[in-house]
């Protein structure tokens, strides 16, 4: 009996957590246009800390046989996020930016797996980068329309992957890397669980943001 490709397994096994994150009240209100640009800026700020953790680890993992193939320069997001935050929060944004408690836990987990478990790092890499390459395009379009941000300009650069001419083809190649991940079946199951954990950490960030931006009747 043929077995499913690992990319399909990991997607199916994390779908419920993915849906939970997508349906978080904060995201619903943000994408529904019920928040001002300040909520979008704070969300972008939290993603800066997450992506910085991912990309700080990239140099150490570049030669790793498990994680290394995923560390492709056209995916890197920190420089784009710095441009976005300068536009959204001003030149001194670094002095004001701070991770929320859930963001700190998310960042700590990324640092932990990056230091001790390359396959676990891949789970976080997949969850974030493929998510913003895919569903992030919806967020970009809504941000441009709702808060008057320039089309693919500063403020939404996180979601603009200039080095990827064909996102669909890129995602196919990325999933092929997942399918050929050089680990055994037990390790693959651990990666699936870490992917689910990554979505849960992301949902916790949304919950912290939701507490900061309560909607009043």
C-alpha positions, 0 to 999 in steps of 0.5 A: 500500500502506497504511503502518503508523502510526508508533506501531505501527512504533516499538512493533514495532521496539523490542519485542526491547529492551523484552522484554530489559528486562522479562526482566532478572534484577533485575526478575524477582527484584523482581517475584517477591518475592525481594528486600526493600523495600530493592531496590524503594526503590533502583530507585525512587531511580534512576527519580527521577533519570531522571524529574527529567532528563525533567521539567527539560527539559520547561520548555525544550521546552514550545513546541517543535513536536515535543516540546511536545505530549507534555509533558502535566502529568498525566504528570509524576512527580517530585513523586510520586517525592519522596513515594515516596522520603520514605516508603521512605527517610525525610525525609533521602532526598535526602542519601543518594540517588545515581545508579548509573553506568548511571543517570548515563549514562541521565540524560546521554543524556536531557539531551543529546537534550533540548538538541539533538534534540527528536524524540530526547527524545520517544523517551525520553518515550514509553519511560518515561511510557507504560511506567509508565502501562502495565506500571507498574501491575503493579509497583504491585500487586506492591509493595503485596502484597509489601511491605505498601505502602498501595494507591495510597499513598506508596511507589507514587505513581509509578504512580498517575496521578491526572489520567488518568481513562481510561488506555486513552483517554489512551494512544490520544491519545498514540499519535495524537501519535506518528502525527502527529509532524511529522518526515520518514521518516528522522527517524522512523527515528532516533527508533526507534533512540533508543527502542531505545537508551532501552530499552538504557539502562534494561536497563543500570540493571537490571544495575547494580541486579542487582550491588547485590542478588545473590541467595544460594543 
